[in-house]
Amino acid sequence: MNMDNYPPIIYKYRDWNNKFHKKILTDGEVYLSSPMHFNDPFDFGIVQNFLTLGTPEKIERYVDEGMIKHKQYLLSRGYDLAKERDFQIKRLQNLDEYQKEYEKLNAEAVNKSYGVLSLSGRWDSILMWSHYADFHKGFNIGYNESKMRNSGLFGKGGPVIYSDEYPHIDAFARHTIESSFQQTHYKSLEWAYEEEYRLSKLFFPKPPTEADRTVKVPFEFVEEINLGIKIPETDKADILKLADHLNIKVFQTEKVPFKFKLARNRIL
């Protein structure tokens, strides 16, 4: 990924009246969600394409490479290598079923083991304010991207790549940083308005507890707070009090006259 394309500040849109959302400012807490809670059914579901194993030669090559890779593990578990090879070749005779089974098992593993913090590269998305910040009555908090990515609190970090084309990962593809990024950071072009930036963490070998998924981010990472155009005055006062104590800049958003755009003015 080209670091030049990384946004300097990444934003989390929040609802001040949600007690869990509020903790991002009161306690510095963010939550690494399981992909099972995402609203895009394709998200984190991009896997190797086994339908390309369309000949007996390709199937045998695929199984043999896997047998070599996992030989010591299989022997340590008492497997008969010849019988295991025959079993795997038989499984691959129906590639459609194999693909479906693999995708199901992958989804279960991903949902159990990954934690994801979804943010955005923009503070002024009208749709994002509506969808994730209580219809412009909430706020967003802007983090220093470099500090977040290099903090050691998360695993991979980077902007989501949007495409009309479904990424192709060959059945023989080795597991690389690039292929892993395709699985976790590619989405349909229809979601491009979000300009999503995500930080993901793989919990292995044990699935994460709720405490594991809750991460405390130092307030020094926070660059700014933006308040929604419809934020109630009481909520605004609460946030301003916290921001003043933490020495964080605050901006009030407003509509740009005669344009479908948002502007902002610094108020702290």
C-alpha positions as CSV (number, residue, x, y, z in Angstrom):
1,M,0.0,0.0,0.0
2,N,1.2,3.5,-0.8
3,M,1.6,5.4,2.4
4,D,1.2,8.7,0.5
5,N,-2.5,7.7,0.2
6,Y,-3.0,7.3,4.0
7,P,-5.1,10.1,5.5
8,P,-3.4,12.2,8.2
9,I,-6.4,12.0,10.5
10,I,-8.9,9.2,10.8
11,Y,-12.4,9.7,12.2
12,K,-14.8,7.7,14.3
13,Y,-18.4,8.8,14.1
14,R,-20.3,8.4,17.4
15,D,-23.6,9.0,19.2
16,W,-23.2,10.8,22.5
17,N,-26.4,9.3,23.9
18,N,-25.1,5.7,23.4
19,K,-23.3,4.8,26.7
20,F,-20.8,2.7,24.8
21,H,-20.0,5.3,22.2
22,K,-19.5,7.9,24.9
23,K,-16.6,5.9,26.4
24,I,-14.4,6.9,23.4
25,L,-14.2,10.3,25.2
26,T,-14.8,9.6,28.8
27,D,-12.4,6.6,29.0
28,G,-10.5,6.6,25.7
29,E,-12.0,3.2,24.8
30,V,-12.6,1.8,21.3
31,Y,-14.1,-1.6,20.5
32,L,-12.7,-4.0,18.0
33,S,-15.8,-5.5,16.5
34,S,-16.2,-9.0,15.0
35,P,-16.8,-9.0,11.2
36,M,-20.1,-10.9,11.9
37,H,-21.6,-7.5,12.9
38,F,-20.7,-5.7,9.7
39,N,-23.5,-4.5,7.4
40,D,-21.8,-5.6,4.2
41,P,-22.2,-9.4,3.7
42,F,-19.2,-9.5,1.4
43,D,-16.9,-7.9,4.0
44,F,-14.0,-10.1,5.2
45,G,-15.4,-12.9,2.9
46,I,-12.9,-12.7,0.1
47,V,-11.1,-16.0,-0.1
48,Q,-9.1,-18.2,-2.5
49,N,-10.9,-19.3,-5.6
50,F,-10.8,-23.1,-5.7
51,L,-13.0,-23.3,-8.8
52,T,-9.9,-22.7,-10.8
53,L,-8.7,-26.2,-9.8
54,G,-10.5,-27.5,-12.9
55,T,-8.3,-30.4,-13.8
56,P,-7.1,-33.6,-12.1
57,E,-3.5,-32.3,-12.4
58,K,-4.2,-29.1,-10.6
59,I,-6.1,-30.9,-7.9
60,E,-3.2,-33.3,-7.3
61,R,-0.7,-30.4,-7.3
62,Y,-2.8,-28.5,-4.8
63,V,-3.2,-31.4,-2.5
64,D,0.5,-32.4,-2.7
65,E,1.7,-28.9,-1.9
66,G,-0.6,-28.9,1.1
67,M,0.7,-32.3,2.2
68,I,4.3,-31.0,2.1
69,K,3.4,-27.8,4.0
70,H,1.5,-29.7,6.7
71,K,3.5,-32.9,6.8
72,Q,5.0,-32.6,10.3
73,Y,1.6,-31.5,11.8
74,L,-0.1,-34.5,10.2
75,L,2.5,-36.9,11.4
76,S,2.4,-35.5,14.9
77,R,-1.4,-36.2,14.9
78,G,-0.9,-39.8,13.7
79,Y,-2.3,-39.3,10.2
80,D,-1.6,-41.9,7.5
81,L,-0.2,-39.6,4.8
82,A,-1.3,-41.7,1.8
83,K,-4.9,-42.0,3.1
84,E,-5.0,-38.3,3.9
85,R,-3.9,-37.5,0.4
86,D,-6.6,-39.7,-1.1
87,F,-9.2,-38.2,1.2
88,Q,-8.3,-34.6,0.2
89,I,-8.3,-35.4,-3.5
90,K,-11.8,-37.0,-3.1
91,R,-13.0,-33.9,-1.4
92,L,-12.0,-31.7,-4.3
93,Q,-13.9,-33.7,-6.9
94,N,-16.9,-31.4,-6.2
95,L,-15.3,-27.9,-6.4
96,D,-18.6,-26.1,-5.8
97,E,-19.2,-27.9,-2.5
98,Y,-15.6,-27.5,-1.5
99,Q,-15.7,-23.7,-2.1
100,K,-18.9,-23.4,-0.1
101,E,-17.5,-25.4,2.8
102,Y,-14.3,-23.5,2.8
103,E,-16.1,-20.1,2.8
104,K,-18.3,-21.3,5.7
105,L,-15.3,-22.4,7.8
106,N,-13.4,-19.3,6.9
107,A,-16.3,-17.0,8.0
108,E,-16.5,-18.9,11.3
109,A,-12.8,-18.5,11.9
110,V,-12.7,-14.8,10.9
111,N,-15.8,-13.9,13.0
112,K,-14.2,-15.6,16.0
113,S,-10.7,-14.4,15.7
114,Y,-10.7,-10.9,14.2
115,G,-11.3,-7.5,15.8
116,V,-11.8,-4.5,13.6
117,L,-12.0,-0.8,14.3
118,S,-13.6,1.0,11.3
119,L,-12.9,4.7,10.8
120,S,-13.1,7.2,8.0
121,G,-10.6,9.5,6.2
122,R,-13.2,12.3,6.2
123,W,-14.9,14.3,8.8
124,D,-17.6,15.9,6.5
125,S,-19.5,12.9,5.1
126,I,-23.2,13.9,5.2
127,L,-24.2,10.2,5.0
128,M,-21.7,9.1,7.7
129,W,-23.0,11.7,10.0
130,S,-26.5,10.4,9.4
131,H,-25.7,6.7,9.6
132,Y,-23.2,6.6,12.5
133,A,-23.6,9.8,14.5
134,D,-27.3,9.9,15.4
135,F,-28.5,11.9,12.3
136,H,-26.0,14.7,12.8
137,K,-26.8,15.0,16.5
138,G,-23.6,13.2,17.5
139,F,-19.9,13.9,17.0
140,N,-16.8,12.4,15.5
141,I,-13.3,12.1,16.9
142,G,-10.2,12.4,14.8
143,Y,-7.1,10.4,15.5
144,N,-3.6,10.8,14.2
145,E,-3.3,8.0,11.7
146,S,0.4,7.4,12.0
147,K,0.2,7.2,15.8
148,M,-2.7,4.7,15.6
149,R,-1.1,2.5,13.0
150,N,2.2,2.4,14.7
151,S,1.0,2.2,18.3
152,G,1.2,-1.6,18.6
153,L,-2.4,-1.6,19.9
154,F,-3.7,-3.0,16.6
155,G,-2.5,-5.3,13.8
156,K,-2.9,-4.2,10.1
157,G,-4.0,-0.7,9.4
158,G,-4.9,1.1,6.1
159,P,-7.5,2.5,3.8
160,V,-10.1,0.2,2.4
161,I,-9.7,-0.3,-1.4
162,Y,-13.0,0.0,-3.4
163,S,-13.4,-1.8,-6.7
164,D,-16.0,-2.8,-9.3
165,E,-14.1,-6.1,-9.7
166,Y,-14.2,-8.8,-7.1
167,P,-10.6,-9.6,-6.1
168,H,-9.2,-12.8,-7.4
169,I,-7.0,-14.9,-5.1
170,D,-5.7,-18.0,-6.8
171,A,-6.0,-21.4,-5.2
172,F,-2.2,-21.7,-5.3
173,A,-1.6,-18.2,-3.9
174,R,0.7,-18.1,-0.9
175,H,-0.4,-16.3,2.2
176,T,1.2,-12.9,1.9
177,I,0.6,-9.4,3.3
178,E,-1.0,-8.4,0.0
179,S,-3.4,-11.4,-0.1
180,S,-4.3,-10.9,3.6
181,F,-5.0,-7.2,2.8
182,Q,-7.3,-8.2,0.0
183,Q,-9.3,-10.3,2.4
184,T,-9.6,-7.6,5.0
185,H,-9.5,-4.3,3.2
186,Y,-11.4,-4.7,-0.1
187,K,-15.0,-3.7,-0.6
188,S,-17.5,-2.9,-3.4
189,L,-17.3,0.5,-5.0
190,E,-20.8,1.2,-3.7
191,W,-19.3,1.8,-0.3
192,A,-16.7,4.3,-1.5
193,Y,-18.4,7.3,0.0
194,E,-17.3,6.1,3.5
195,E,-13.6,6.5,2.6
196,E,-13.1,3.8,5.3
197,Y,-9.9,3.3,7.1
198,R,-9.7,0.2,9.3
199,L,-7.4,-1.2,11.9
200,S,-7.7,-4.9,12.3
201,K,-6.2,-7.3,14.9
202,L,-6.0,-11.1,14.6
203,F,-6.4,-12.8,18.0
204,F,-4.7,-16.2,17.9
205,P,-4.8,-18.9,19.0
206,K,-7.5,-18.1,21.6
207,P,-10.6,-16.2,20.6
208,P,-10.8,-12.7,22.2
209,T,-12.9,-11.9,25.2
210,E,-14.9,-8.7,25.4
211,A,-12.1,-7.3,27.5
212,D,-9.6,-8.2,24.7
213,R,-11.8,-6.4,22.1
214,T,-11.8,-3.2,24.2
215,V,-8.7,-1.1,23.6
216,K,-7.6,2.0,25.5
217,V,-6.2,4.7,23.1
218,P,-4.1,7.4,24.6
219,F,-5.7,10.8,24.4
220,E,-2.5,12.2,22.9
221,F,-3.5,10.4,19.7
222,V,-6.6,12.6,19.4
223,E,-6.2,15.5,17.0
224,E,-9.7,17.0,17.1
225,I,-13.4,16.6,17.7
226,N,-16.2,17.7,15.3
227,L,-19.7,18.3,16.6
228,G,-22.8,17.5,14.5
229,I,-24.9,20.3,13.1
230,K,-27.9,19.2,15.2
231,I,-26.1,18.4,18.4
232,P,-28.2,19.3,21.5
233,E,-26.7,22.1,23.6
234,T,-26.4,19.9,26.7
235,D,-24.4,17.3,24.8
236,K,-22.3,20.0,23.3
237,A,-21.5,21.4,26.8
238,D,-20.6,18.0,28.1
239,I,-18.2,17.3,25.2
240,L,-16.6,20.8,25.4
241,K,-15.9,20.3,29.1
242,L,-14.2,17.0,28.5
243,A,-12.2,18.4,25.5
244,D,-11.1,21.4,27.5
245,H,-9.8,19.1,30.2
246,L,-8.0,16.9,27.7
247,N,-6.7,19.9,25.6
248,I,-8.4,18.7,22.4
249,K,-9.5,21.0,19.6
250,V,-13.2,21.1,18.9
251,F,-15.0,22.2,15.8
252,Q,-18.7,22.9,15.2
253,T,-20.0,21.8,11.8
254,E,-22.6,23.7,9.8
255,K,-24.3,23.7,6.5
256,V,-22.6,25.6,3.6
257,P,-25.3,27.9,2.2
258,F,-26.8,26.8,-1.1
259,K,-24.5,23.7,-1.3
260,F,-24.7,20.0,-0.3
261,K,-21.6,20.5,1.8
262,L,-20.5,20.8,5.4
263,A,-18.1,23.5,6.8
264,R,-16.8,23.9,10.3
265,N,-15.6,26.5,12.8
266,R,-13.3,26.0,15.7
267,I,-15.0,26.7,19.0
268,L,-12.3,25.4,21.4
